[in-house]
Amino acid sequence: MSKVPWNSEELAKLTQLTEKYRKNKQNVNWDQVAAQIHSRTASQCKSYYANILKKQLNVQIRQNHMWNYIEILALWTYSVIYKQDFAMIHAHFMPKFTVKQLTSQYQQILRNQKQIIKTFSLLNVDPSHIEQLSNNDFKLHLKLLLVSSKRQKLIDTRILNRQDEKNDKYPIDFSEIAALKAFFGDLDVEKLLQIYKTENGRRKLEEEFEVPDVDVNFRE
């Protein structure tokens, strides 16, 4: 890395050009970047971005970050599956967030847990949409409706086959449960399942959390 400090004009160009010449949202063509910053080589641009600028940008993003619904559901899912091990969740699944951020957001999720469960219950299940997802981070493993004992009980085959629901503790929407049963089959409630995301489900989630639909990259 050059010992000559980067000036504000160079930093502004590096930030802009890095995104402009990024290929497939991953690799950057550093030769093209350096061609626009005549005072720096491709190696210098790459080194400064990787070692300094990228970290500074990530800190700024995290400090000002507004959580969107996919990130909220992802954190909630991982928290249930991995028993609130936020250090592990940070290291392996959501490294762009600090452990402190994950912990703080999880506490907010707990305060709104009933609303999240309600939101899941509104989703229309369409298994064909799973493989159509463009972002693999959407394909998160998820316990069916997670911590809702009511929903787990409704999945039970014996309840599905009951004719008389008047005396049951919970009202049963057999059309909804039949759709879930057709999708998930004979489900072990401890089995991890892929999260589903339909157009209608996305719309309802957006309405619940009042956030835009965005392409999410949990890593960097």
Backbone as CSV, one residue per row, in Angstrom:
resi,resn,N_x,N_y,N_z,CA_x,CA_y,CA_z,C_x,C_y,C_z
1,MET,0.842,-1.185,0.000,0.000,0.000,0.000,0.883,1.242,0.000
2,SER,0.523,2.253,-0.787,1.316,3.465,-0.873,1.318,4.206,0.460
3,LYS,2.481,4.804,0.776,2.600,5.575,2.007,2.054,6.986,1.836
4,VAL,1.779,7.375,0.596,1.207,8.695,0.331,-0.277,8.665,0.691
5,PRO,-0.725,9.511,1.619,-2.134,9.475,2.048,-3.086,9.734,0.889
6,TRP,-4.220,9.085,0.946,-5.258,9.322,-0.049,-5.961,10.631,0.289
7,ASN,-6.204,11.456,-0.738,-6.940,12.697,-0.496,-8.431,12.470,-0.711
8,SER,-9.227,13.449,-0.360,-10.687,13.304,-0.404,-11.201,13.055,-1.817
9,GLU,-10.558,13.674,-2.815,-10.984,13.469,-4.199,-10.737,12.029,-4.634
10,GLU,-9.578,11.483,-4.269,-9.265,10.099,-4.611,-10.235,9.133,-3.937
11,LEU,-10.555,9.393,-2.671,-11.467,8.517,-1.932,-12.861,8.534,-2.539
12,ALA,-13.305,9.711,-2.944,-14.626,9.819,-3.561,-14.671,9.039,-4.867
13,LYS,-13.605,9.163,-5.666,-13.538,8.422,-6.930,-13.477,6.916,-6.679
14,LEU,-12.674,6.512,-5.701,-12.526,5.083,-5.422,-13.854,4.469,-5.004
15,THR,-14.580,5.172,-4.159,-15.884,4.669,-3.713,-16.840,4.524,-4.885
16,GLN,-16.901,5.540,-5.730,-17.812,5.534,-6.870,-17.411,4.502,-7.917
17,LEU,-16.141,4.465,-8.253,-15.671,3.578,-9.319,-15.692,2.110,-8.912
18,THR,-15.510,1.840,-7.624,-15.559,0.452,-7.153,-16.916,-0.164,-7.444
19,GLU,-17.976,0.604,-7.220,-19.318,0.102,-7.507,-19.581,0.067,-9.009
20,LYS,-19.056,1.050,-9.734,-19.289,1.125,-11.181,-18.676,-0.061,-11.905
21,TYR,-17.479,-0.477,-11.485,-16.767,-1.543,-12.186,-16.806,-2.877,-11.442
22,ARG,-17.796,-3.031,-10.587,-17.971,-4.308,-9.893,-18.698,-5.270,-10.820
23,LYS,-18.163,-6.467,-10.993,-18.744,-7.465,-11.892,-19.519,-8.493,-11.090
24,ASN,-20.746,-8.765,-11.526,-21.583,-9.777,-10.873,-21.736,-9.511,-9.376
25,LYS,-21.714,-8.235,-9.001,-21.888,-7.821,-7.610,-20.817,-8.401,-6.690
26,GLN,-19.718,-8.896,-7.257,-18.672,-9.510,-6.443,-17.308,-8.907,-6.771
27,ASN,-16.707,-9.356,-7.865,-15.344,-8.950,-8.209,-15.312,-7.579,-8.880
28,VAL,-14.283,-6.816,-8.556,-14.106,-5.478,-9.117,-12.972,-5.506,-10.134
29,ASN,-13.170,-4.849,-11.263,-12.106,-4.713,-12.256,-11.221,-3.539,-11.825
30,TRP,-10.156,-3.847,-11.103,-9.318,-2.801,-10.520,-8.501,-2.055,-11.571
31,ASP,-8.232,-2.669,-12.702,-7.527,-1.972,-13.776,-8.366,-0.809,-14.296
32,GLN,-9.673,-1.040,-14.426,-10.560,0.027,-14.881,-10.669,1.130,-13.836
33,VAL,-10.699,0.727,-12.568,-10.760,1.719,-11.488,-9.516,2.598,-11.511
34,ALA,-8.342,1.956,-11.595,-7.083,2.705,-11.574,-6.928,3.608,-12.794
35,ALA,-7.514,3.194,-13.907,-7.422,4.009,-15.119,-8.110,5.356,-14.945
36,GLN,-9.075,5.409,-14.026,-9.798,6.647,-13.757,-9.170,7.436,-12.614
37,ILE,-8.324,6.751,-11.814,-7.596,7.426,-10.734,-6.122,7.384,-11.123
38,HIS,-5.676,8.355,-11.849,-4.359,8.306,-12.492,-3.209,8.275,-11.495
39,SER,-3.462,8.706,-10.271,-2.385,8.779,-9.279,-2.170,7.472,-8.531
40,ARG,-3.005,6.447,-8.804,-2.909,5.180,-8.070,-2.905,3.998,-9.031
41,THR,-2.206,2.937,-8.638,-2.188,1.703,-9.432,-3.383,0.834,-9.060
42,ALA,-3.627,-0.188,-9.876,-4.720,-1.120,-9.593,-4.501,-1.812,-8.257
43,SER,-3.255,-2.190,-7.997,-2.929,-2.861,-6.738,-3.175,-1.953,-5.539
44,GLN,-2.820,-0.680,-5.665,-3.041,0.266,-4.578,-4.529,0.486,-4.327
45,CYS,-5.302,0.589,-5.381,-6.754,0.777,-5.241,-7.385,-0.414,-4.536
46,LYS,-7.021,-1.604,-4.981,-7.571,-2.820,-4.387,-7.183,-2.938,-2.919
47,SER,-5.921,-2.673,-2.616,-5.426,-2.810,-1.252,-6.088,-1.810,-0.315
48,TYR,-6.199,-0.560,-0.745,-6.794,0.459,0.119,-8.272,0.167,0.354
49,TYR,-8.958,-0.246,-0.707,-10.386,-0.541,-0.554,-10.598,-1.715,0.390
50,ALA,-9.815,-2.770,0.220,-10.004,-3.988,1.017,-9.625,-3.782,2.475
51,ASN,-8.580,-3.026,2.724,-8.042,-2.919,4.082,-8.573,-1.744,4.888
52,ILE,-9.051,-0.716,4.215,-9.461,0.482,4.950,-10.861,0.959,4.560
53,LEU,-11.036,1.302,3.297,-12.274,1.955,2.887,-13.491,1.067,3.080
54,LYS,-13.375,-0.211,2.719,-14.512,-1.121,2.835,-14.976,-1.233,4.276
55,LYS,-14.031,-1.313,5.210,-14.383,-1.404,6.625,-15.059,-0.126,7.096
56,GLN,-14.567,1.023,6.634,-15.173,2.293,7.015,-16.596,2.401,6.485
57,LEU,-16.798,1.965,5.247,-18.132,2.007,4.654,-19.083,1.076,5.384
58,ASN,-18.607,-0.119,5.746,-19.452,-1.077,6.449,-19.877,-0.552,7.809
59,VAL,-18.959,0.109,8.514,-19.301,0.689,9.817,-20.373,1.751,9.647
60,GLN,-20.214,2.582,8.629,-21.188,3.633,8.384,-22.549,3.040,8.039
61,ILE,-22.557,1.995,7.225,-23.812,1.346,6.850,-24.491,0.750,8.074
62,ARG,-23.706,0.080,8.915,-24.286,-0.554,10.095,-24.857,0.478,11.065
63,GLN,-24.153,1.605,11.218,-24.606,2.608,12.163,-25.929,3.223,11.740
64,ASN,-26.142,3.348,10.441,-27.349,3.994,9.930,-28.364,2.993,9.387
65,HIS,-28.165,1.722,9.683,-28.953,0.689,9.017,-30.388,0.623,9.528
66,MET,-31.326,0.593,8.596,-32.728,0.327,8.904,-33.006,-1.117,8.516
67,TRP,-33.363,-1.941,9.477,-33.582,-3.364,9.213,-34.804,-3.535,8.323
68,ASN,-34.657,-4.354,7.268,-35.809,-4.674,6.439,-36.392,-6.013,6.886
69,TYR,-37.543,-6.368,6.350,-38.273,-7.517,6.884,-37.545,-8.840,6.673
70,ILE,-36.810,-8.988,5.560,-36.081,-10.232,5.332,-34.976,-10.391,6.369
71,GLU,-34.289,-9.305,6.674,-33.240,-9.364,7.696,-33.823,-9.676,9.068
72,ILE,-34.989,-9.102,9.360,-35.655,-9.369,10.636,-36.022,-10.844,10.746
73,LEU,-36.616,-11.380,9.688,-37.010,-12.790,9.711,-35.787,-13.699,9.736
74,ALA,-34.723,-13.283,9.055,-33.493,-14.081,9.063,-32.911,-14.162,10.467
75,LEU,-32.809,-13.012,11.126,-32.253,-13.000,12.482,-33.122,-13.806,13.429
76,TRP,-34.420,-13.646,13.314,-35.343,-14.386,14.190,-35.184,-15.886,13.973
77,THR,-35.104,-16.279,12.705,-34.938,-17.689,12.365,-33.653,-18.259,12.946
78,TYR,-32.548,-17.602,12.672,-31.261,-18.076,13.189,-31.241,-18.096,14.712
79,SER,-31.904,-17.124,15.334,-31.915,-17.057,16.800,-32.632,-18.254,17.403
80,VAL,-33.705,-18.685,16.743,-34.436,-19.859,17.228,-33.619,-21.125,17.001
81,ILE,-33.074,-21.265,15.811,-32.347,-22.481,15.456,-31.068,-22.632,16.271
82,TYR,-30.356,-21.536,16.448,-29.050,-21.603,17.111,-29.067,-21.039,18.532
83,LYS,-30.266,-20.969,19.118,-30.423,-20.657,20.548,-29.701,-19.367,20.953
84,GLN,-29.948,-18.325,20.205,-29.442,-16.983,20.501,-27.913,-16.915,20.619
85,ASP,-27.220,-17.747,19.875,-25.758,-17.668,19.850,-25.375,-16.615,18.806
86,PHE,-25.401,-15.349,19.222,-25.230,-14.260,18.270,-23.803,-14.163,17.739
87,ALA,-22.836,-14.615,18.511,-21.457,-14.632,18.018,-21.339,-15.583,16.834
88,MET,-21.980,-16.745,16.923,-21.950,-17.711,15.835,-22.766,-17.210,14.637
89,ILE,-23.927,-16.611,14.917,-24.761,-16.067,13.844,-23.999,-14.976,13.096
90,HIS,-23.305,-14.135,13.840,-22.496,-13.077,13.221,-21.378,-13.677,12.363
91,ALA,-20.691,-14.674,12.896,-19.523,-15.234,12.216,-19.882,-15.997,10.949
92,HIS,-21.013,-16.706,10.956,-21.315,-17.630,9.861,-22.452,-17.186,8.946
93,PHE,-23.341,-16.319,9.423,-24.529,-16.021,8.627,-24.750,-14.530,8.357
94,MET,-24.489,-13.673,9.333,-24.790,-12.252,9.161,-23.603,-11.394,9.613
95,PRO,-22.430,-11.584,8.996,-21.226,-10.890,9.463,-21.226,-9.386,9.236
96,LYS,-22.133,-8.879,8.406,-22.151,-7.434,8.199,-22.755,-6.704,9.394
97,PHE,-23.352,-7.456,10.325,-23.870,-6.873,11.558,-22.984,-7.285,12.730
98,THR,-22.805,-6.388,13.690,-22.024,-6.726,14.871,-22.854,-7.595,15.807
99,VAL,-22.175,-8.278,16.729,-22.880,-9.091,17.725,-23.816,-8.208,18.542
100,LYS,-23.364,-7.018,18.879,-24.191,-6.091,19.657,-25.445,-5.699,18.890
101,GLN,-25.313,-5.455,17.596,-26.472,-5.107,16.777,-27.466,-6.258,16.705
102,LEU,-26.959,-7.458,16.501,-27.831,-8.631,16.425,-28.577,-8.830,17.733
103,THR,-27.876,-8.682,18.849,-28.499,-8.858,20.157,-29.580,-7.817,20.382
104,SER,-29.274,-6.566,20.056,-30.232,-5.480,20.245,-31.467,-5.666,19.377
105,GLN,-31.250,-6.042,18.117,-32.389,-6.237,17.218,-33.233,-7.423,17.653
106,TYR,-32.594,-8.466,18.174,-33.340,-9.628,18.650,-34.261,-9.238,19.804
107,GLN,-33.797,-8.368,20.689,-34.637,-7.907,21.795,-35.868,-7.169,21.264
108,GLN,-35.686,-6.409,20.196,-36.824,-5.731,19.578,-37.776,-6.737,18.944
109,ILE,-37.208,-7.774,18.352,-38.039,-8.813,17.754,-38.901,-9.484,18.810
110,LEU,-38.314,-9.767,19.965,-39.074,-10.407,21.037,-40.269,-9.560,21.446
111,ARG,-40.095,-8.257,21.438,-41.195,-7.372,21.827,-42.306,-7.375,20.791
112,ASN,-41.973,-7.794,19.556,-42.972,-7.818,18.480,-43.232,-9.239,17.984
113,GLN,-42.966,-10.224,18.819,-43.026,-11.618,18.386,-44.425,-12.027,17.932
114,LYS,-45.441,-11.594,18.644,-46.807,-11.964,18.272,-47.154,-11.442,16.886
115,GLN,-46.683,-10.240,16.577,-46.961,-9.661,15.264,-46.261,-10.452,14.165
116,ILE,-45.055,-10.911,14.435,-44.315,-11.688,13.440,-45.004,-13.023,13.184
117,ILE,-45.449,-13.684,14.252,-46.162,-14.951,14.094,-47.440,-14.739,13.297
118,LYS,-48.135,-13.654,13.582,-49.352,-13.336,12.842,-49.034,-13.146,11.366
119,THR,-47.934,-12.484,11.087,-47.536,-12.249,9.704,-47.289,-13.559,8.968
120,PHE,-46.592,-14.508,9.607,-46.354,-15.807,8.990,-47.663,-16.527,8.698
121,SER,-48.629,-16.373,9.592,-49.898,-17.077,9.411,-50.667,-16.541,8.214
122,LEU,-50.333,-15.334,7.751,-51.026,-14.732,6.618,-50.445,-15.152,5.271
123,LEU,-49.261,-15.775,5.300,-48.592,-16.115,4.047,-49.350,-17.176,3.263
124,ASN,-49.454,-16.972,1.973,-49.990,-18.005,1.097,-48.844,-18.923,0.696
125,VAL,-49.007,-20.208,0.885,-47.915,-21.147,0.640,-47.929,-21.618,-0.804
126,ASP,-46.844,-21.432,-1.496,-46.700,-21.907,-2.868,-45.289,-22.462,-3.016
127,PRO,-45.131,-23.797,-2.949,-43.787,-24.394,-2.971,-43.007,-24.102,-4.237
128,SER,-43.691,-23.793,-5.331,-42.980,-23.568,-6.587,-42.118,-22.313,-6.546
129,HIS,-42.403,-21.424,-5.600,-41.657,-20.172,-5.554,-40.277,-20.324,-4.926
130,ILE,-40.057,-21.397,-4.180,-38.781,-21.538,-3.483,-37.616,-21.532,-4.455
131,GLU,-37.686,-22.357,-5.510,-36.573,-22.466,-6.441,-36.470,-21.260,-7.366
132,GLN,-37.474,-20.398,-7.351,-37.438,-19.226,-8.214,-36.733,-18.042,-7.559
133,LEU,-36.397,-18.178,-6.289,-35.758,-17.071,-5.591,-34.379,-16.810,-6.181
134,SER,-34.086,-15.558,-6.468,-32.811,-15.208,-7.084,-31.686,-15.110,-6.064
135,ASN,-32.014,-14.806,-4.826,-31.000,-14.632,-3.792,-31.028,-15.825,-2.853
136,ASN,-29.933,-16.581,-2.808,-29.894,-17.780,-1.970,-30.056,-17.470,-0.495
137,ASP,-29.774,-16.223,-0.091,-29.940,-15.876,1.314,-31.402,-15.892,1.729
138,PHE,-32.319,-15.864,0.750,-33.730,-15.978,1.087,-34.079,-17.415,1.497
139,LYS,-33.263,-18.372,1.033,-33.566,-19.782,1.276,-33.056,-20.198,2.653
140,LEU,-33.569,-19.562,3.657,-33.121,-19.831,5.019,-33.854,-21.033,5.579
141,HIS,-33.145,-21.777,6.440,-33.802,-22.873,7.123,-34.680,-22.317,8.236
142,LEU,-35.872,-22.867,8.335,-36.867,-22.314,9.250,-37.721,-23.414,9.838
143,LYS,-37.871,-23.443,11.123,-38.857,-24.333,11.722,-40.237,-23.812,11.339
144,LEU,-41.126,-24.719,11.036,-42.436,-24.313,10.559,-43.117,-23.417,11.575
145,LEU,-43.275,-22.132,11.179,-43.890,-21.117,12.026,-43.229,-21.012,13.383
146,LEU,-42.034,-21.594,13.478,-41.125,-21.397,14.593,-41.755,-21.643,15.951
147,VAL,-41.824,-20.610,16.802,-42.141,-20.824,18.208,-43.632,-20.870,18.500
148,SER,-44.457,-20.915,17.474,-45.895,-20.906,17.717,-46.390,-22.312,18.023
149,SER,-46.652,-22.595,19.283,-47.145,-23.920,19.667,-48.508,-24.183,19.054
150,LYS,-49.271,-23.127,18.858,-50.580,-23.291,18.230,-50.420,-23.860,16.828
151,ARG,-49.523,-23.294,16.055,-49.337,-23.756,14.687,-48.736,-25.159,14.651
152,GLN,-47.834,-25.448,15.530,-47.270,-26.790,15.574,-48.365,-27.807,15.879
153,LYS,-49.274,-27.453,16.760,-50.351,-28.374,17.112,-51.293,-28.582,15.933
154,LEU,-51.538,-27.526,15.190,-52.445,-27.632,14.056,-51.891,-28.532,12.960
155,ILE,-50.568,-28.636,12.871,-49.958,-29.464,11.839,-50.152,-30.952,12.127
156,ASP,-50.369,-31.287,13.369,-50.491,-32.686,13.758,-51.559,-33.383,12.925
157,THR,-51.225,-34.550,12.388,-52.133,-35.276,11.499,-53.455,-35.599,12.169
158,ARG,-53.407,-35.915,13.440,-54.643,-36.266,14.129,-55.610,-35.094,14.147
159,ILE,-55.091,-33.892,14.303,-55.961,-32.719,14.290,-56.500,-32.483,12.890
160,LEU,-55.661,-32.712,11.890,-56.105,-32.518,10.514,-57.267,-33.439,10.168
161,ASN,-57.284,-34.621,10.770,-58.300,-35.616,10.446,-59.553,-35.513,11.306
162,ARG,-59.559,-34.610,12.264,-60.717,-34.505,13.142,-61.887,-33.882,12.404
163,GLN,-63.066,-34.370,12.676,-64.265,-33.846,12.037,-64.916,-32.747,12.876
164,ASP,-64.814,-32.902,14.179,-65.467,-31.966,15.081,-64.420,-31.037,15.699
165,GLU,-64.491,-29.744,15.394,-63.522,-28.804,15.920,-64.122,-27.873,16.965
166,LYS,-65.387,-28.063,17.312,-66.056,-27.149,18.226,-65.412,-27.138,19.599
167,ASN,-64.963,-28.298,20.053,-64.409,-28.391,21.398,-62.890,-28.229,21.431
168,ASP,-62.319,-27.989,20.275,-60.873,-27.837,20.241,-60.470,-26.491,20.826
169,LYS,-59.331,-26.464,21.451,-58.863,-25.244,22.104,-58.617,-24.134,21.099
170,TYR,-58.198,-24.516,19.892,-57.883,-23.515,18.887,-58.807,-23.677,17.690
171,PRO,-59.309,-22.567,17.151,-60.085,-22.661,15.910,-59.169,-23.084,14.772
172,ILE,-59.663,-23.915,13.885,-58.831,-24.461,12.821,-59.331,-23.991,11.465
173,ASP,-58.442,-23.427,10.703,-58.732,-23.087,9.319,-58.214,-24.248,8.477
174,PHE,-59.119,-25.192,8.150,-58.684,-26.420,7.498,-58.121,-26.169,6.101
175,SER,-58.598,-25.128,5.425,-58.059,-24.847,4.094,-56.597,-24.418,4.192
176,GLU,-56.290,-23.609,5.202,-54.905,-23.177,5.394,-54.023,-24.355,5.788
177,ILE,-54.494,-25.160,6.709,-53.704,-26.280,7.194,-53.519,-27.327,6.101
178,ALA,-54.540,-27.529,5.294,-54.417,-28.486,4.192,-53.329,-28.035,3.217
179,ALA,-53.270,-26.727,2.978,-52.235,-26.202,2.083,-50.849,-26.401,2.688
180,LEU,-50.731,-26.149,3.983,-49.460,-26.356,4.662,-49.068,-27.824,4.631
181,LYS,-50.057,-28.687,4.867,-49.786,-30.122,4.888,-49.336,-30.606,3.509
182,ALA,-49.990,-30.101,2.471,-49.624,-30.499,1.113,-48.209,-30.042,0.776
183,PHE,-47.839,-28.897,1.320,-46.519,-28.355,1.031,-45.430,-29.074,1.809
184,PHE,-45.629,-29.254,3.119,-44.582,-29.780,3.968,-44.646,-31.288,4.176
185,GLY,-45.781,-31.906,3.847,-45.895,-33.344,4.035,-45.927,-33.723,5.502
186,ASP,-45.495,-34.950,5.816,-45.462,-35.410,7.201,-44.293,-34.739,7.908
187,LEU,-44.596,-33.682,8.623,-43.554,-32.832,9.169,-43.203,-33.188,10.596
188,ASP,-41.911,-33.386,10.830,-41.379,-33.424,12.181,-41.163,-31.969,12.575
189,VAL,-41.802,-31.543,13.656,-41.764,-30.121,14.000,-40.355,-29.637,14.295
190,GLU,-39.413,-30.542,14.540,-38.036,-30.141,14.800,-37.209,-30.026,13.520
191,LYS,-37.809,-30.484,12.423,-37.076,-30.440,11.153,-36.976,-28.999,10.646
192,LEU,-35.831,-28.647,10.102,-35.650,-27.303,9.569,-36.130,-27.263,8.120
193,LEU,-36.889,-26.225,7.806,-37.469,-26.108,6.471,-37.013,-24.815,5.807
194,GLN,-37.090,-24.808,4.507,-36.732,-23.589,3.793,-37.859,-22.572,3.905
195,ILE,-37.445,-21.338,4.078,-38.448,-20.281,4.155,-39.086,-20.109,2.775
196,TYR,-40.365,-19.824,2.770,-41.058,-19.630,1.509,-41.393,-18.153,1.353
197,LYS,-41.443,-17.733,0.120,-41.686,-16.321,-0.158,-42.502,-16.221,-1.445
198,THR,-43.769,-15.874,-1.320,-44.630,-15.714,-2.476,-44.866,-14.233,-2.715
199,GLU,-45.386,-13.926,-3.875,-45.676,-12.525,-4.183,-46.662,-11.948,-3.177
200,ASN,-47.704,-12.717,-2.876,-48.702,-12.256,-1.917,-48.104,-12.159,-0.521
201,GLY,-47.269,-13.140,-0.172,-46.622,-13.112,1.131,-45.702,-11.921,1.272
202,ARG,-44.948,-11.635,0.226,-44.056,-10.484,0.250,-44.838,-9.192,0.460
203,ARG,-45.949,-9.072,-0.251,-46.753,-7.855,-0.131,-47.267,-7.674,1.290
204,LYS,-47.742,-8.766,1.885,-48.282,-8.661,3.232,-47.193,-8.380,4.258
205,LEU,-46.014,-8.965,4.030,-44.900,-8.672,4.928,-44.515,-7.199,4.844
206,GLU,-44.513,-6.667,3.643,-44.165,-5.263,3.475,-45.175,-4.371,4.177
207,GLU,-46.452,-4.753,4.094,-47.481,-3.973,4.765,-47.316,-4.029,6.277
208,GLU,-46.959,-5.218,6.790,-46.824,-5.382,8.234,-45.662,-4.559,8.777
209,PHE,-44.527,-4.597,8.071,-43.324,-3.942,8.582,-43.074,-2.573,7.957
210,GLU,-43.883,-2.213,6.931,-43.778,-0.914,6.286,-42.357,-0.636,5.788
211,VAL,-41.805,-1.595,5.070,-40.466,-1.426,4.512,-40.491,-1.832,3.045
212,PRO,-39.575,-1.299,2.244,-39.528,-1.666,0.832,-38.940,-3.047,0.638
213,ASP,-39.283,-3.674,-0.477,-38.695,-4.963,-0.827,-37.329,-4.703,-1.445
214,VAL,-36.290,-5.302,-0.890,-34.940,-5.056,-1.375,-34.203,-6.366,-1.528
215,ASP,-33.156,-6.330,-2.348,-32.287,-7.493,-2.490,-31.306,-7.483,-1.324
216,VAL,-31.288,-8.552,-0.559,-30.520,-8.561,0.682,-29.248,-9.367,0.526
217,ASN,-28.156,-8.816,0.975,-26.901,-9.548,1.078,-26.469,-9.485,2.531
218,PHE,-26.591,-10.613,3.250,-26.303,-10.616,4.678,-24.813,-10.561,4.961
219,ARG,-24.002,-10.826,3.947,-22.577,-10.989,4.240,-21.819,-9.678,4.049
220,GLU,-21.699,-9.207,2.867,-20.969,-7.945,2.657,-21.584,-7.246,1.461
